[in-house]
């Protein structure tokens, strides 16, 4: 069985990667490390943050590692929260509050938005690879749905005619930003 280390403590993200990578891959997370490793995400782009995380963990374990940095870009908010999506308004602020703040910010404005995910992969030789995925959508006028996490309840995906929190995990993963980036990664990883 193949193993892959993902530079995250986010249980939702680990679960999502596990579903997309399949049963023949064991997904390890930062919780599986014997010693905690501090990662300082101070990049200005998704690419920079993904590489920082992957390189930090690779330097600690000297084994292949992937990481991702992802978030939502809202055009009417000058592409914010962007790389600050998880920390925007404070890490302890609930997504109900964050989501409502975005709904309020785009009221009467352009509602276009996108989810962005960048996966950084450091291979066994220490070489870095970058894979970017995006999904275009709009900010919905209210929170809708209980599946997914984060900004999914306000991310309206026109082809589904609903939010990503209002569809099954399988449907979401079939079009998700993380799924698109992961698909690009998998083509290289399987070679």
C-alpha positions, 0 to 999 in steps of 0.5 A: 500500500502506498503512503503519502504524508499530507502537511495538515492537521485538518481532519476534513482535508485528510478525509477529503484527500483519502476519499479522492486518493482511494483505499489503496493509499494510506493518508498520513497527517501531521498528527502521525508525526512523533514530534510536532513541527511548526509551520509558518505560513507567511506566503503571499500566494497559494503557491508560496504557502503550499510550498512552505508547508510541504518543504517544512515537513519534508525537511523534518521527515525526509520523505515525500510529502504533499500539502495544499493551500486553498481558499476562496477568492471573492471578486467584489472583495478584491479576491479576499479572503484568498490565502487568508481564508482559514484565518480571515476574521480569526481562526476561532471565528465560526464559518457561519459568521465568516459566511454571513460577512461575505454575503453582506459584503457582496450584497448588490455587487458582483457575486463571482467567486472561485475556490482555488487549491494549490498542491505542492509535492516534494518527491523523494529526491526533494524536487518540488512540483506545483498543481493548481485547481480552480472552480468558478462559482458565485456567492449565494444570497444565504447559507444553504446545505450541511455537507462540506465545510468552510465556505461551501454553504455560500459557494453556489455552483451554477451547473448544480444550481445549488451550493456545494454544501447542498450536494453529496461529497461525490458530486462536490469532489467531481468538480472541486478545486482540490479534486482538480489539483489532485487529479493533476498531481495523481498523473505525475505521482502514478508515473 
